Amino acid sequence: MLLLVLGLAGAPLVAYAGAGTEQLLKKAEALMLSYRDTEALAMYEEVLQVSPENYTALCKASILNCRIGERITDEGTKVAFYTRAKEYATKAYLLKPDDTEANYVMALTVGAMAMVSGPKQRLAGINQMKPFLDVALAKNSKHADSWYLLGRWYFKMANLNFAEQAAAKLFFGGVCDEATNDEAAAALQKAIKYNPGNIQYYYDLATIYKEMKKTEACSETLEQAMALQVTTREELELARRCKLMLQQYKK
């Protein structure tokens, strides 16, 4: 009888906890969409305290740690955020190794850690990103963030300096033949196609066109960026950079 009573008493508590988690996830998502990253991260981590294997919270916490870390100038603090991001990504990947989001956050965090590592580790990290992105896009060919990250990967690999090219050849057998600025631009065009409201995509695509000396394509991309509605501090800064780049072309 005692077990029966405990069982009946426990069921509503479990249901309540589940409902509470769903509410937290919805609030965290709204905060994340509003670029209130610190608050959103705290809420996702609150979910993970109750449910350590919550897949959505793991992926989002990973992305937010990367976002916040990218804005921080102190190297030690930046590394700490990226390290936590990688830990969350790894847990998500272990739960769903074939899912788009898990592979995306793995690529994102591997790339982030690469940027705060030594030359050899940096190249190794960048090299490791591609297989995760391939899986992410094979599972969901409309995943804009994966296309964006792939575009950045192509651009980085296509523009290695002489020392980096030599190291890539020595340690990894050379640079991927398909890594060109054209491929980088094509990937970012896909990112814009599937998420046309992200000004970061336009700015980076314009930067690639500038590198390729495609003046008309660069100007058109910047004009499209300037037509977007921007509200956050980060978006406003990108809009300012787009305006400056466009003014340079119109001189």
C-alpha positions in Angstrom: 0.0 0.0 0.0 2.8 2.4 0.9 4.5 1.8 -2.5 1.2 2.4 -4.2 0.7 5.6 -2.4 4.2 6.8 -3.1 3.7 5.9 -6.8 0.5 7.8 -7.0 2.0 10.8 -5.2 5.1 10.8 -7.4 3.3 10.8 -10.7 2.0 14.4 -10.5 5.5 15.6 -9.3 7.1 14.1 -12.4 4.4 15.6 -14.6 4.9 19.0 -12.9 8.7 18.8 -13.4 8.2 18.0 -17.1 5.8 20.9 -17.5 8.2 23.2 -15.7 11.0 22.2 -18.0 8.9 22.9 -21.1 8.1 26.4 -19.8 11.7 27.1 -19.1 12.7 25.9 -22.6 10.1 28.2 -24.1 11.3 31.2 -22.1 14.9 30.5 -22.8 14.2 30.2 -26.5 12.4 33.6 -26.5 15.4 35.2 -24.6 17.8 33.6 -27.1 15.9 35.0 -30.1 16.0 38.4 -28.4 19.8 38.1 -28.1 19.6 38.1 -24.3 22.2 35.5 -24.3 23.3 35.5 -20.6 19.8 35.2 -19.4 19.0 32.5 -21.9 22.1 30.5 -21.0 21.2 30.7 -17.3 17.7 29.3 -18.1 19.0 26.5 -20.2 21.5 25.6 -17.5 18.7 25.6 -15.0 16.9 23.0 -17.2 20.1 20.9 -17.3 20.3 20.9 -13.5 17.0 19.1 -13.4 17.4 17.2 -16.7 21.1 16.8 -17.5 20.4 14.9 -20.7 17.9 17.4 -22.2 19.0 17.5 -25.8 17.6 20.9 -26.7 19.1 22.5 -23.6 22.5 21.0 -24.3 22.6 22.2 -27.9 21.3 25.7 -27.0 23.7 26.0 -24.1 26.6 25.1 -26.3 25.6 27.7 -28.9 25.2 30.4 -26.3 28.5 29.7 -24.6 30.1 30.1 -28.1 28.2 33.3 -28.7 29.2 34.8 -25.4 32.7 33.6 -25.6 33.2 35.2 -29.0 32.4 38.6 -27.6 34.8 38.4 -24.7 38.3 39.9 -25.0 39.9 38.2 -22.0 41.6 35.1 -23.4 41.2 33.0 -20.3 37.5 33.7 -19.9 36.9 33.1 -23.6 38.6 29.7 -23.4 36.4 28.9 -20.4 33.2 29.6 -22.3 34.4 27.7 -25.3 35.4 24.7 -23.1 31.9 24.6 -21.6 30.4 24.9 -25.1 32.4 21.9 -26.2 31.3 19.9 -23.2 27.7 20.5 -23.9 28.1 19.8 -27.6 29.8 16.5 -26.8 27.0 15.4 -24.5 24.4 16.3 -27.1 26.4 14.4 -29.8 26.6 11.3 -27.6 22.8 11.4 -27.3 22.0 11.9 -31.0 25.2 11.4 -33.2 23.2 11.5 -36.4 21.1 14.6 -35.7 21.7 17.9 -37.5 21.8 20.1 -34.4 24.3 17.8 -32.6 26.7 17.8 -35.5 26.3 21.5 -36.0 27.2 22.3 -32.4 30.2 19.9 -32.6 31.5 21.7 -35.7 30.8 25.1 -34.0 32.7 24.3 -30.8 35.5 22.5 -32.5 36.0 25.6 -34.6 35.8 27.9 -31.6 38.4 25.9 -29.7 40.6 25.9 -32.7 40.7 29.7 -32.8 42.1 29.9 -29.2 44.7 27.1 -29.8 48.2 27.0 -31.2 48.9 26.8 -34.9 48.9 23.0 -35.2 45.9 22.5 -33.0 44.1 25.3 -34.8 44.6 23.6 -38.2 43.6 20.3 -36.7 40.4 21.8 -35.2 39.4 23.5 -38.5 40.1 20.2 -40.3 37.8 18.4 -37.9 34.8 20.7 -38.6 34.0 19.5 -42.1 32.8 15.9 -41.4 30.3 17.2 -38.7 29.0 19.8 -41.2 28.6 17.2 -43.9 26.5 15.1 -41.6 24.4 18.1 -40.4 23.6 19.1 -44.0 23.0 15.5 -45.1 20.3 15.3 -42.4 18.9 18.7 -43.0 19.9 20.5 -46.2 18.0 23.6 -45.1 20.0 24.2 -41.9 21.1 27.8 -42.5 23.6 27.9 -39.6 25.4 24.8 -41.0 25.6 26.4 -44.4 27.0 29.6 -42.9 29.6 27.7 -40.9 30.5 25.6 -44.0 31.0 28.9 -45.9 33.3 30.2 -43.3 35.2 26.8 -43.4 35.7 27.1 -47.1 36.9 30.7 -46.9 39.4 29.9 -44.1 40.8 26.8 -45.9 40.9 28.6 -49.3 42.9 31.5 -47.8 45.5 29.8 -45.6 48.9 31.6 -45.6 52.0 29.9 -46.9 53.0 28.6 -43.4 49.5 27.2 -42.8 49.4 25.5 -46.2 52.8 23.9 -45.5 51.6 22.7 -42.1 48.3 21.4 -43.5 50.2 19.4 -46.1 52.6 18.1 -43.5 50.1 17.1 -40.9 46.8 16.5 -42.8 47.9 15.7 -46.4 47.1 19.2 -47.8 44.1 21.4 -48.2 40.7 20.1 -49.4 40.6 20.7 -53.2 37.0 22.0 -53.0 37.9 24.8 -50.6 37.6 27.8 -52.8 36.2 31.3 -52.4 33.5 30.3 -54.9 32.4 27.4 -52.7 32.5 29.7 -49.7 30.2 32.2 -51.4 27.8 29.5 -52.6 27.5 28.1 -49.1 26.7 31.6 -47.7 24.1 32.1 -50.4 22.4 28.9 -49.2 22.5 30.2 -45.6 20.8 33.4 -46.7 18.3 31.5 -48.8 17.2 29.5 -45.7 17.5 32.4 -43.2 17.2 35.7 -45.1 17.0 37.8 -42.0 20.5 37.2 -40.6 22.7 40.3 -41.3 25.8 38.4 -40.3 25.4 36.1 -43.4 25.2 39.1 -45.7 28.2 40.9 -44.1 30.4 37.8 -44.4 29.2 37.1 -48.0 30.1 40.7 -48.9 33.5 40.2 -47.4 34.1 37.1 -49.5 33.0 39.0 -52.7 35.4 41.8 -51.7 38.2 39.3 -51.5 37.2 37.9 -54.9 37.1 41.5 -56.3 33.5 41.0 -57.3 32.5 44.6 -56.8 28.9 44.4 -58.2 28.0 41.3 -56.2 29.6 42.8 -53.0 27.6 46.1 -53.4 24.3 44.2 -54.1 24.8 42.0 -51.0 25.6 45.1 -48.8 22.5 46.9 -50.1 20.4 43.8 -49.2 21.9 43.8 -45.7 21.1 47.5 -45.3 17.4 46.8 -46.1 17.1 44.4 -43.1 15.4 45.3 -39.9 18.1 45.4 -37.1 17.5 45.9 -33.4 20.3 44.3 -31.3 23.7 45.9 -30.6 25.4 43.2 -32.6 23.1 43.7 -35.6 23.5 47.5 -35.5 27.3 47.1 -35.5 27.1 44.8 -38.5 24.8 47.3 -40.2 27.4 50.0 -39.5 30.2 47.9 -41.1 28.0 47.2 -44.1 27.3 50.9 -44.6 31.0 51.7 -44.4 32.0 49.0 -46.9 29.2 50.2 -49.2 30.4 53.8 -49.0 33.9 52.7 -50.0 32.5 51.2 -53.2 30.5 54.3 -54.0 33.4 56.7 -53.7 
